[in-house]
Amino acid sequence: MKKYIPNTITLINLFSGCCAIVCILNGAFMQAFWWLFIGGLADYADGLIARALGVNSELGKELDSIADMVSFGVVPGMIVYKLISIHFGDGDSMCYFALPGFIVSVFSGLRLARFNLDTRQSDDFIGLATPSTTLFFVGLMLIYHFNSFGWAEALTNPYLLIPLVLLFSFLMVSEIKMFSFKFKGFKWKGNENRFIFVAISIALLVFLKEAAFATAVLLYVLINITLYLFSKK
């Protein structure tokens, strides 16, 4: 019976991602956020519980990829599509000018497929993980929803969003090494980057509130690019 528990949690992630997509399409951005929060928790918990129960399986691995493709692949593309479609009037028919937003979904699929085959990513990531990409675009969605710093109108502009889509699509399939949030115990040594980043993220959340999510991801990317460049010297 216990072997079904992690897979059930993974399916909660998948279900939550589907619900988030419906909410985004209907402009219910805060509801979408909470569904994605549930999905993110489920995505984090399924692996932990599977390891704790000792029931890792190929089925679980495949289910995890499918769930991630929905929650962390389709969702960011849907967010960009919705924001751009708002810029063009958000009518009932398909907004063709907003379709390039799904480029990030395509590259998320490529990223997830490569991740399953890449044996180098057991501790850290090679390229930006799909949950980080999703968190960035969710952050933009929240900034739009709350009109943080008066940026709402700017965040529907395709001339801003499409370059961001291309940038994050590149980052997901790049060879840039990025630290994961798999803490190696609770000691400082070996977890320095993780502890520092978590502390900074908490401070950002306190001071920037909903704008903290996208800002934290950008900071994470910049830190990892800097570390990557210095490691090459």
Buried (B, 14 or more C-beta within 10 A) or exposed (E): EEBEBBBEBBBBBBBBBBBBBEBBEEEBBEBBBBBBEBBBBBBBBBBEBBEEEEBEEEEBEEBBBBBBBBBBBBBBBBBBBBBBBBBEEBEEEEBEBBBBBBBBBEBBBBBBEBBEEEEEBEEEBBBBBBBBBBBBBBBBBBBBBBEBEEBBEBBBEBEBBBEBBBBBBEBBBBEBBBBEBEEEEEEEEEBEBBEEBBEBBEEBBEEBEBBBBBBBBEBBBEBBBEBBEEEEE
